[in-house]
Amino acid sequence: MGSAMLATMTQRVLVIGADAAGMSAAHQALRTARANGRELRITALEASGHTSYSACGLPYWVAGEVAGGGDALVARTAEQHRAAGIDLRLHTRAVAADLGEQWVEALGPDGVERFAYDDLVVTTGARAIVPDWARDAGGGLLPGVGPVHNLDDGAAWLDRFATHEGPVAIVGGGYIGVEMAEAAVRRGFEATLITRRRVLRSLGEELSQRVAGGLRAAGVTVVEDGAVEGLELRDARVSGVAHGGGSAAARLVVLALGVRPATDFLEGQAPLTDSGALRPDGNGRVGDGLWAAGDCCDVRHRLSGEWAYLPLGTHATKHGRALGDSLAGGGLRFDGALGTTITRFAAGGVHLEISCTGLSPDQVTAAGGRALMTEGTTASGYLSEAEPIAIEVAADPGSRRLQAVRIVGGRGAGKRVDAAAAVLWAGGTVDDLAWMDLSYAPPFATAWEILQVAARRLAERL
């Protein structure tokens, strides 16, 4: 019957996945339903034993920076969700579905149970990519090897770092790879980061090499163009990582190879991309009675108009809220994303902040855009706060519309990206960025803010 049923009837909503997107959707749906005089009965199934936690905080927990331990990463407990009126079932994994008959079968503590619904909300998130070489003959992870994807993974890495000695290899040069390299160095381990291309290659070659140089300065061995071929074992334990350029000693191996949508139970039932992603509209609707949001979904890139897989908690919570509102009769929309990201590497005497927004370097080139790198300082040069910063700005020569901003620098560098993201969101030009009214005081910026200097220099060359 779907969400068009009469408001006088109880609408059965089944949410699969109880983290950022799912619980944002569930709570917003209840709020909107109350405002619209609707009655919802929401059941939420969660495969793990945890809900509403910050996966992005895991590397910092492992590094020892989170006071209060893993509980501090939990935004809302299961008890709080239940108190709000949500029938939350933990350790209950969806294993099959029939969208025509409107039911989902899930394996829980008491066996397999079938759940009927009027509206199905798929917010299953993503699963970590685990290659075959990381597994033993029985399909389990080799000792000392694992991803950093959920609270259980974080607890496992805390235990490994506390009970093991010897070098750590981080396989993967994305954000989690860089953040876990930081954690390993902070914990006193010898660390090697292995990536099949470049570290944070989405930054472009020059800024990527600045990041790699910062890691090396902190004592991390960085192996680029090093596709992993397998693990070397000694006495049934990892002793090294074999890659295209040789071998790296390792007793522990962090898998930071990215994620894929966790939508296996919908195969043959729902329209999935080759990677397994769903493609809901801005309201979260995939089809009649089928909704989705979060890391199991692609989103529309606001600049290119193309679908993109951008698994971030910021997108998940916004899209989830729009979904919940729409499902209960509202009209909130999630109007796409820009790919705005930020991270840092702060260990071994090095502090680097890394951020970007907009099109990738390859997309800028394909669109005929022009990019320019500018260097400066994060504060007035006569103050101790001043640290180096490099900013690449890209724009379309014809329309002058801003296309991308990428930043690598010291303390205070990273969040400058938000001003650029605001201009991009509004469809502004490189001139808008160059002339907008940003704050200034010597401890925080130069009189001409370096972000605006970078924009102005590109504007003068278009």
C-alpha positions as CSV (number, residue, x, y, z in Angstrom):
1,M,0.0,0.0,0.0
2,G,3.0,2.3,0.6
3,S,3.0,5.7,2.3
4,A,-0.1,6.9,0.5
5,M,-2.3,4.9,2.9
6,L,-5.0,6.9,4.8
7,A,-3.7,8.8,7.8
8,T,-6.2,7.0,10.0
9,M,-4.4,3.7,9.5
10,T,-1.2,2.5,11.2
11,Q,1.6,2.7,8.8
12,R,4.1,-0.2,9.3
13,V,7.7,1.0,8.6
14,L,10.6,-1.5,8.6
15,V,14.0,0.1,8.8
16,I,17.0,-2.1,7.9
17,G,20.1,-0.7,9.5
18,A,20.1,1.4,12.7
19,D,23.0,3.7,12.4
20,A,23.2,7.3,11.1
21,A,20.8,7.2,8.2
22,G,18.3,4.7,9.6
23,M,17.9,6.3,13.0
24,S,17.8,9.8,11.5
25,A,15.0,8.6,9.2
26,A,13.1,6.8,12.0
27,H,13.1,9.7,14.5
28,Q,12.2,12.3,11.8
29,A,9.4,10.1,10.6
30,L,7.9,9.9,14.1
31,R,8.2,13.7,14.5
32,T,6.6,14.4,11.1
33,A,3.9,11.8,11.6
34,R,2.8,13.4,14.9
35,A,2.6,16.8,13.2
36,N,0.5,15.4,10.4
37,G,-1.8,13.3,12.5
38,R,-0.4,10.0,11.3
39,E,0.3,6.8,13.2
40,L,3.5,5.0,12.5
41,R,4.8,1.7,13.9
42,I,8.5,1.6,13.3
43,T,10.6,-1.6,13.6
44,A,14.4,-1.3,13.1
45,L,16.7,-4.2,12.5
46,E,20.4,-3.8,13.2
47,A,22.9,-6.6,12.3
48,S,25.5,-5.5,14.9
49,G,25.1,-4.8,18.6
50,H,25.6,-1.1,18.2
51,T,23.6,1.8,17.0
52,S,24.1,5.5,16.2
53,Y,27.9,5.7,16.7
54,S,30.6,7.7,15.1
55,A,32.5,5.4,12.7
56,C,34.7,8.4,11.8
57,G,35.9,8.6,15.4
58,L,37.3,5.0,15.4
59,P,40.9,5.9,14.4
60,Y,41.1,8.5,17.1
61,W,39.7,6.1,19.7
62,V,42.4,3.6,18.6
63,A,45.0,6.3,18.9
64,G,44.0,6.9,22.5
65,E,42.4,10.3,22.0
66,V,38.8,9.5,23.0
67,A,38.1,10.0,26.7
68,G,35.5,7.6,27.9
69,G,36.3,4.9,25.3
70,G,34.0,3.5,22.7
71,D,30.9,4.6,24.6
72,A,31.8,8.2,23.9
73,L,31.3,7.5,20.2
74,V,27.7,6.5,20.7
75,A,25.3,9.4,20.0
76,R,22.1,7.5,21.0
77,T,21.9,4.2,22.8
78,A,19.5,1.4,21.9
79,E,17.5,2.2,25.1
80,Q,17.1,5.8,23.9
81,H,15.8,4.7,20.5
82,R,13.3,2.4,22.2
83,A,12.2,5.1,24.6
84,A,11.3,7.2,21.6
85,G,8.9,4.5,20.3
86,I,11.1,2.5,17.9
87,D,11.1,-1.3,18.1
88,L,14.8,-1.8,17.8
89,R,16.1,-5.4,17.3
90,L,19.9,-5.7,17.6
91,H,22.0,-8.6,16.3
92,T,19.3,-9.1,13.6
93,R,20.5,-9.3,10.0
94,A,18.2,-9.1,6.9
95,V,18.9,-12.2,4.8
96,A,16.1,-12.2,2.2
97,A,13.3,-10.0,0.9
98,D,10.2,-10.0,-1.3
99,L,9.4,-6.5,-2.3
100,G,6.2,-7.6,-4.1
101,E,4.8,-9.4,-1.1
102,Q,6.3,-6.8,1.2
103,W,8.3,-8.8,3.7
104,V,11.9,-9.2,4.9
105,E,13.3,-12.2,6.6
106,A,16.0,-11.6,9.2
107,L,18.3,-13.9,11.2
108,G,18.3,-12.9,14.9
109,P,19.1,-14.4,18.2
110,D,16.0,-16.6,18.1
111,G,16.4,-17.7,14.5
112,V,14.8,-16.5,11.3
113,E,11.8,-14.2,11.6
114,R,9.7,-12.7,8.8
115,F,8.7,-9.0,9.1
116,A,5.8,-7.6,7.0
117,Y,5.8,-3.9,6.2
118,D,4.0,-1.1,4.3
119,D,7.2,0.9,3.8
120,L,10.7,-0.5,3.7
121,V,13.6,1.8,4.6
122,V,17.0,0.4,3.5
123,T,19.8,2.1,5.5
124,T,22.2,-0.9,5.7
125,G,25.3,1.2,5.2
126,A,28.5,-0.4,3.8
127,R,30.8,-3.3,4.5
128,A,34.6,-3.1,4.6
129,I,36.4,-4.5,1.6
130,V,38.4,-7.6,2.8
131,P,40.5,-9.2,0.0
132,D,41.0,-13.0,-0.1
133,W,44.7,-12.7,0.9
134,A,43.6,-11.4,4.3
135,R,41.6,-14.6,5.1
136,D,42.6,-18.0,6.4
137,A,41.6,-21.3,4.8
138,G,38.3,-21.2,6.6
139,G,37.4,-17.7,5.4
140,G,38.1,-15.9,8.6
141,L,40.5,-13.0,9.1
142,L,44.1,-14.0,9.7
143,P,45.3,-13.1,13.3
144,G,46.5,-9.5,13.5
145,V,44.6,-8.5,10.3
146,G,41.4,-6.5,10.1
147,P,39.5,-3.4,8.9
148,V,38.5,-0.4,11.0
149,H,34.8,-0.1,10.2
150,N,32.7,-0.5,13.3
151,L,32.9,-0.4,17.1
152,D,33.9,-4.1,17.3
153,D,36.8,-3.4,14.8
154,G,37.9,-0.5,17.0
155,A,37.9,-2.6,20.1
156,A,39.9,-5.3,18.3
157,W,42.5,-2.7,17.2
158,L,42.8,-1.3,20.7
159,D,43.5,-4.8,21.9
160,R,46.0,-5.6,19.1
161,F,47.9,-2.3,19.8
162,A,48.0,-3.1,23.5
163,T,49.2,-6.7,23.2
164,H,51.5,-6.7,20.2
165,E,54.9,-5.5,19.3
166,G,56.5,-5.1,15.9
167,P,55.7,-3.1,12.8
168,V,52.3,-2.2,11.5
169,A,51.3,-2.1,7.8
170,I,48.4,-0.1,6.7
171,V,47.0,-1.2,3.3
172,G,45.2,1.6,1.6
173,G,46.1,5.3,1.0
174,G,42.7,6.9,1.6
175,Y,41.4,8.8,4.6
176,I,41.2,5.8,6.9
177,G,44.7,4.7,5.9
178,V,46.1,8.1,6.7
179,E,44.2,8.3,10.0
180,M,45.3,4.8,11.1
181,A,48.9,5.6,10.2
182,E,48.5,8.5,12.6
183,A,47.1,6.2,15.2
184,A,50.0,3.7,14.8
185,V,52.7,6.4,15.1
186,R,51.0,7.9,18.1
187,R,51.0,4.4,19.7
188,G,54.7,4.1,19.1
189,F,54.6,1.6,16.3
190,E,56.9,1.5,13.2
191,A,54.4,2.0,10.4
192,T,54.3,1.4,6.7
193,L,51.5,2.7,4.5
194,I,51.0,0.7,1.2
195,T,48.8,2.0,-1.6
196,R,48.4,0.8,-5.1
197,R,48.5,4.3,-6.5
198,R,49.1,7.5,-4.5
199,V,48.3,8.6,-1.0
200,L,44.9,10.5,-1.1
201,R,45.1,10.4,-4.9
202,S,41.8,12.4,-5.2
203,L,43.8,15.5,-4.3
204,G,45.9,15.4,-7.5
205,E,49.5,14.5,-7.7
206,E,51.2,17.6,-6.3
207,L,49.1,17.8,-3.1
208,S,49.1,14.0,-2.7
209,Q,52.9,14.2,-2.7
210,R,52.8,16.9,0.0
211,V,50.8,14.5,2.2
212,A,53.1,11.6,1.5
213,G,56.1,13.8,2.4
214,G,54.4,14.7,5.7
215,L,53.9,11.0,6.5
216,R,57.5,10.3,5.7
217,A,58.7,13.2,7.8
218,A,56.8,11.6,10.7
219,G,58.6,8.3,10.2
220,V,56.0,6.4,8.2
221,T,57.4,4.4,5.3
222,V,55.1,5.2,2.3
223,V,55.0,2.7,-0.5
224,E,53.1,4.0,-3.6
225,D,52.2,2.0,-6.7
226,G,52.4,-1.0,-4.5
227,A,49.6,-3.4,-5.1
228,V,49.5,-6.0,-2.4
229,E,50.1,-9.6,-3.6
230,G,49.6,-11.4,-0.3
231,L,50.7,-11.7,3.3
232,E,53.9,-13.5,4.4
233,L,53.3,-15.8,7.4
234,R,55.6,-17.2,10.0
235,D,54.3,-19.7,12.6
236,A,50.8,-19.1,11.3
237,R,51.1,-15.3,12.1
238,V,51.7,-12.4,9.7
239,S,55.3,-11.4,9.3
240,G,55.1,-9.2,6.2
241,V,53.2,-7.8,3.3
242,A,54.3,-8.7,-0.2
243,H,53.6,-6.0,-2.8
244,G,54.7,-5.1,-6.3
245,G,57.8,-3.4,-5.2
246,G,59.0,-6.0,-2.6
247,S,58.0,-6.7,0.9
248,A,57.2,-4.8,4.1
249,A,57.7,-6.2,7.5
250,A,54.5,-6.3,9.5
251,R,53.1,-8.1,12.5
252,L,49.8,-6.3,12.3
253,V,47.9,-5.3,9.1
254,V,45.2,-2.6,8.9
255,L,42.8,-3.1,6.0
256,A,41.9,0.4,4.7
257,L,40.7,-0.5,1.2
258,G,37.4,1.2,1.2
259,V,33.8,0.0,1.5
260,R,31.0,-1.4,-0.6
261,P,27.2,-1.0,-0.2
262,A,25.7,-3.7,2.1
263,T,22.7,-4.6,0.0
264,D,23.2,-8.4,-0.6
265,F,19.7,-9.3,0.7
266,L,18.1,-7.2,-2.1
267,E,19.8,-8.8,-5.0
268,G,17.2,-9.7,-7.7
269,Q,14.6,-7.6,-5.8
270,A,15.7,-3.9,-6.1
271,P,17.5,-1.9,-8.8
272,L,21.1,-2.0,-7.7
273,T,24.2,-0.7,-9.5
274,D,27.1,-2.9,-10.4
275,S,28.6,-2.0,-7.0
276,G,25.4,-2.8,-5.2
277,A,24.3,0.8,-4.5
278,L,20.7,2.0,-4.5
279,R,19.8,5.4,-6.1
280,P,17.0,7.1,-4.2
281,D,15.7,10.6,-5.1
282,G,16.2,13.6,-2.9
283,N,13.3,12.5,-0.7
284,G,14.9,9.0,-0.2
285,R,12.4,7.2,-2.4
286,V,13.6,4.4,-4.6
287,G,10.2,3.1,-5.7
288,D,6.7,2.5,-4.3
289,G,7.1,1.6,-0.6
290,L,10.9,1.4,-1.0
291,W,13.2,4.0,0.5
292,A,16.9,4.2,1.1
293,A,19.6,6.5,2.4
294,G,23.2,6.5,3.7
295,D,26.3,4.5,2.7
296,C,24.3,1.9,0.8
297,C,23.4,4.6,-1.7
298,D,24.8,6.7,-4.5
299,V,24.1,10.5,-4.3
300,R,23.9,13.1,-7.0
301,H,27.0,15.3,-7.3
302,R,25.7,18.9,-7.4
303,L,28.3,20.1,-9.8
304,S,28.5,17.2,-12.3
305,G,24.9,16.1,-12.0
306,E,26.3,12.5,-12.1
307,W,25.7,9.8,-9.5
308,A,28.6,9.3,-7.1
309,Y,29.4,7.0,-4.2
310,L,30.3,9.3,-1.3
311,P,29.9,7.3,1.9
312,L,30.0,9.9,4.7
313,G,28.0,10.4,7.9
314,T,27.1,13.9,7.0
315,H,25.3,12.7,3.9
316,A,23.7,9.8,5.7
317,T,22.1,11.9,8.5
318,K,20.8,14.6,6.1
319,H,19.4,12.1,3.6
320,G,18.0,10.0,6.4
321,R,16.2,13.0,7.8
322,A,14.7,14.0,4.5
323,L,13.6,10.4,3.9
324,G,11.9,10.2,7.3
325,D,10.1,13.5,6.7
326,S,8.9,12.5,3.3
327,L,7.8,9.0,4.3
328,A,5.5,10.6,6.9
329,G,4.0,13.2,4.6
330,G,6.5,16.0,4.6
331,G,8.6,17.4,1.8
332,L,12.2,17.7,3.0
333,R,14.8,16.9,0.3
334,F,18.5,16.0,0.3
335,D,19.8,18.0,-2.7
336,G,23.0,16.2,-3.4
337,A,26.6,16.6,-2.3
338,L,29.8,18.2,-3.3
339,G,32.3,15.6,-2.1
340,T,33.5,17.9,0.7
341,T,35.9,16.0,3.0
342,I,38.5,16.8,5.6
343,T,41.1,14.8,7.7
344,R,44.4,15.3,9.3
345,F,47.7,13.5,10.0
346,A,49.1,14.6,13.4
347,A,51.9,12.5,14.7
348,G,55.7,12.2,14.9
349,G,56.0,16.0,15.1
350,V,54.0,16.6,11.9
351,H,50.6,18.3,11.7
352,L,48.9,18.2,8.3
353,E,45.3,19.2,7.6
354,I,43.8,18.0,4.3
355,S,40.5,19.0,2.8
356,C,38.8,19.3,-0.6
357,T,35.4,20.1,-2.2
358,G,34.0,20.0,-5.7
359,L,35.1,18.1,-8.8
360,S,38.1,15.8,-8.8
361,P,41.2,16.8,-10.8
362,D,40.2,14.4,-13.6
363,Q,36.7,15.8,-13.7
364,V,38.0,19.4,-13.8
365,T,40.2,18.4,-16.8
366,A,37.3,16.6,-18.5
367,A,35.1,19.6,-18.1
368,G,37.7,21.9,-19.6
369,G,38.4,23.7,-16.3
370,R,41.6,25.4,-15.2
371,A,43.4,24.9,-11.9
372,L,46.1,26.9,-10.1
373,M,48.2,26.2,-7.0
374,T,48.9,28.9,-4.5
375,E,51.1,28.7,-1.4
376,G,51.1,30.9,1.7
377,T,50.6,30.8,5.4
378,T,47.7,30.1,7.7
379,A,48.3,33.2,9.8
380,S,50.3,36.5,9.5
381,G,53.9,35.5,9.0
382,Y,55.2,37.4,11.9
383,L,53.3,35.2,14.4
384,S,54.2,31.8,15.7
385,E,50.8,30.5,14.5
386,A,51.8,30.9,10.8
387,E,52.1,27.5,9.1
388,P,52.5,26.6,5.4
389,I,49.4,26.1,3.3
390,A,48.9,25.1,-0.3
391,I,45.6,25.7,-2.0
392,E,44.6,24.5,-5.5
393,V,41.5,26.3,-7.0
394,A,39.8,25.2,-10.2
395,A,37.2,27.1,-12.2
396,D,35.5,27.0,-15.6
397,P,37.2,29.6,-17.9
398,G,33.9,30.5,-19.7
399,S,31.4,30.8,-16.9
400,R,34.0,31.5,-14.2
401,R,32.1,29.1,-12.0
402,L,34.1,27.6,-9.2
403,Q,34.7,23.9,-9.7
404,A,37.0,22.7,-6.9
405,V,39.2,23.7,-4.0
406,R,41.8,21.4,-2.4
407,I,43.9,22.3,0.6
408,V,46.9,20.8,2.4
409,G,48.6,22.7,5.2
410,G,49.3,23.1,8.9
411,R,47.1,23.9,11.8
412,G,44.1,26.0,10.8
413,A,44.3,25.1,7.1
414,G,41.6,22.4,6.7
415,K,38.4,24.1,7.6
416,R,39.0,26.9,5.1
417,V,37.4,24.5,2.7
418,D,34.0,25.3,4.1
419,A,34.0,28.8,2.7
420,A,34.7,27.3,-0.7
421,A,32.0,24.7,-0.3
422,A,29.5,27.4,0.5
423,V,30.3,29.2,-2.8
424,L,30.1,25.9,-4.7
425,W,26.8,25.0,-3.1
426,A,25.3,28.3,-4.2
427,G,26.7,28.0,-7.8
428,G,29.1,30.9,-7.3
429,T,32.1,32.0,-9.3
430,V,35.8,32.1,-8.5
431,D,35.3,35.9,-8.2
432,D,32.6,35.4,-5.5
433,L,35.2,33.4,-3.5
434,A,37.9,36.0,-4.1
435,W,35.7,39.0,-2.9
436,M,33.4,37.6,-0.2
437,D,33.7,39.0,3.3
438,L,35.8,36.6,5.4
439,S,37.2,37.2,8.9
440,Y,40.7,38.6,9.5
441,A,43.0,38.9,12.5
442,P,46.7,38.2,12.4
443,P,46.5,34.9,14.5
444,F,44.0,33.4,12.0
445,A,44.8,34.8,8.6
446,T,46.7,37.2,6.5
447,A,45.1,40.5,5.5
448,W,44.3,39.0,2.1
449,E,43.0,35.6,3.3
450,I,45.1,32.9,1.5
451,L,42.0,31.2,0.2
452,Q,40.9,34.4,-1.5
453,V,44.4,35.1,-2.8
454,A,44.3,31.6,-4.4
455,A,40.9,32.4,-5.9
456,R,42.0,35.9,-7.1
457,R,45.1,34.6,-8.8
458,L,43.1,32.1,-10.8
459,A,40.5,34.7,-11.6
460,E,43.2,37.0,-13.0
461,R,44.3,34.2,-15.4
462,L,40.9,33.2,-16.7
